[in-house]
């Protein structure tokens, strides 16, 4: 097994897990922020709903309870997506390490901001960050392109099973060349 140059020593399981957690947080930073915002919506919505229930204003209470349940669901979706992007990160990191930078290798991972972020973190680990950023810039992607291309082209794809299975249930990928 080929080891990354920075890992010439034999790290302990604790060091490996801490570095994996750090990469997971880096890869899904935007998604973790969305999860936190969803949790805040849940807490605030629940408090407002309880306030309206205490003051016998059931119409408002049920509306805020619905908003609160929406906020409760957001963190689950965003964290599943973050886990999927972490799998993409591991996959593209191995690909870039074995084959070097080639735009054809990263092109399948450019159709959502979260995938692009995962590729950029992997490219940064292997000193290809500027090439990847230039490629995305030349393809027309900017910082404000947040929604996945599939949703922009066809918003009704949200109601299809294939979209959700591809986004939320990405297969686990085991790194072949790295510990983290």
C-alpha positions, 0 to 999 in steps of 0.5 A: 500500500502506497502511503502519502509522503506526510504519513511516513510514521505509523499514526495511531488510530486516534490520530487517524480518526481525528484527521478523518474527522477534520477532513470530513468537516472541511469537505462538508463545511457548507452542509454542516452550516446548513445542518446547524441552521436547520437545528436553529430553525427547529429550536426557535420554531418549537419555542415560538410554537410553545409560546402560541400554544400557551396563549391559546393561539392554535393557528399560529402555533401549528404553523410554527410547529410545521416550520419547526418540523421542517427545521428538524428534517434539514440536518438529516438531509444535509449530514447524509449529503455531507457523508456522500461528499466525503465519499467523493472526496476519498474517491477523487483523492485516490484518483488524483494521486494515482493518475495526476491532474486531468480535467476529465477525471474531475469533470463528473464531480462538478455538478454541485457546489458540495461535490466541487468543494470535495474535489477542491479539498482533495486537490489541495491535499495533493497540490492541485488546488489552483488547477482545479479552481481554474478548471471550475472557473473556466467552466463557468462556476462561481461562488454563488452557484450553490444549487446542483445543476440537475435542480436548476435544469429540472426542479421536479427531479427532487421528486425522483428516487434516483436523485435522492439515492445518488445524493443521500446514499453514496456508497462507502469508499475505502481509501487505498493510498492514504490513512486519511 
